[in-house]
Amino acid sequence: MKSMICSSLAAFACIAGIASAQESGYLTRSYAFQPKDGMSAQFEQAAKPHLNWLEKNDEPWAWSAFQTATGDDLGTYLFVTHGHRWADFDAAAAHRRAAAQHWRDNVAPYIEDSRAAIYSLEMDFS
């Protein structure tokens, strides 16, 4: 059920960005994070500076953040970026490694569970 909710949120993010996806790409990258019990505030306090770090370090992607407001996945955070092509995932490899290390050092200690996925926009259904 949790995977279905996260998938639904990511699909919504894809659908919401159809216009930009048609111009720049059809792929959405998503990460779902469940903070450790009682650590949602610490997770948020660590995630916000991480997003600022990305911006200050020439992050090429625009990220959107959601928090699940109802259902079994209540409290899960979803970070998505859309409008990409496969080549985008290979670009800026050094930046991606640095960003992943920054996340592990500063945000990961507050996370109980995480999931990642790449979604492809299906124009025949959209």
Secondary structure, DSSP 8 states (H G I E B T S, - for coil): -HHHHHHHHHHHHHHHTHHHHHHH-SEEEEEEEEE-TT-HHHHHHHHHHHHHHHHHTT--S--EEEE--SSTTTT-EEEEEEEE-HHHHHTTHHHHHHHHHHHHHHTGGGEEEEEEEEEE--TTT-
